[in-house]
Each structure stands twice: as structure tokens, then as C-alpha cells.
Amino acid sequence: MTKFFTRFFKDEEGATAIEYGIIAGLISVVLIAAFSSTSGLGLALTTLFSNIASALTAAAPVTP
């Protein structure tokens, strides 16, 4: 029984999976912050697409 516990405490196989999970979580937080519509790249994209939509609306012919 003591061999089982010794082997269990020395086993680091699950630690790698946890580390990858933490890294994936941090990457997702950074991406959400970067593409947020209130700042950063998200704000720039929102402004760009709003300008494109305004230009297309202004250029569209009026049909009766």
C-alpha cells in the first residue's frame, strides 16, 4: 500500500494537462480582451465596419 502512495505522489502526468489548461485559459482571456468592442483591435474593427456600412448606405441607389 505504501508503494501505491509513493508512486501516486511522484506521478506528474496530470500536472502537464493542468498546465496546458491554464495556458489555454490565459490565451483565451487575452484574445477576449484584444477583440473586445470597447478597446483595442475590437474597437478598431467596429469603427472600420461601421465606416464601410455608412459608405455602402450612402452609395446605394434609392429605388422607388
Wavefront OBJ file of the C-alpha trace (Angstrom):
o trace
v 0.000 0.000 0.000
v 2.859 2.390 0.726
v 4.276 1.740 -2.755
v 0.963 2.862 -4.240
v 1.007 6.157 -2.338
v 4.668 6.750 -3.114
v 4.064 6.194 -6.810
v 0.913 8.363 -6.691
v 2.711 11.342 -5.153
v 5.662 11.075 -7.558
v 3.442 10.852 -10.641
v 3.460 14.173 -12.531
v 1.431 13.100 -15.551
v -1.647 15.150 -14.625
v 0.406 18.260 -13.934
v 1.147 18.695 -17.638
v -2.543 18.623 -18.529
v -3.301 21.192 -15.853
v -0.519 23.439 -17.127
v -1.864 23.238 -20.682
v -5.329 24.068 -19.375
v -4.033 27.140 -17.565
v -2.146 28.292 -20.663
v -5.262 27.840 -22.840
v -7.316 29.802 -20.320
v -4.835 32.674 -20.278
v -4.693 32.777 -24.074
v -8.494 32.953 -24.247
v -8.568 35.822 -21.745
v -6.014 37.741 -23.819
v -7.977 37.138 -27.027
v -11.219 38.275 -25.432
v -9.530 41.433 -24.193
v -7.918 42.090 -27.574
v -11.132 41.660 -29.572
v -13.400 43.430 -27.096
v -15.605 46.012 -28.798
v -14.711 48.635 -26.191
v -10.944 48.777 -26.708
v -8.021 47.618 -28.779
v -8.408 45.740 -32.012
v -12.111 45.147 -31.438
v -12.810 48.877 -31.319
v -10.789 49.440 -34.479
v -12.692 46.689 -36.297
v -16.047 48.033 -35.096
v -15.144 51.507 -36.351
v -13.892 50.145 -39.676
v -17.034 48.113 -40.377
v -19.271 50.996 -39.298
v -17.498 53.274 -41.779
v -17.854 50.669 -44.529
v -21.567 50.251 -43.778
v -22.092 54.015 -43.849
v -20.259 54.327 -47.165
v -22.285 51.494 -48.712
v -25.542 53.003 -47.490
v -24.608 56.379 -48.921
v -23.554 54.874 -52.254
v -26.593 52.617 -52.666
v -29.091 53.874 -55.239
v -32.548 54.731 -53.977
v -35.223 52.625 -55.643
v -38.818 53.804 -55.815
l 1 2 3 4 5 6 7 8 9 10 11 12 13 14 15 16 17 18 19 20 21 22 23 24 25 26 27 28 29 30 31 32 33 34 35 36 37 38 39 40 41 42 43 44 45 46 47 48 49 50 51 52 53 54 55 56 57 58 59 60 61 62 63 64
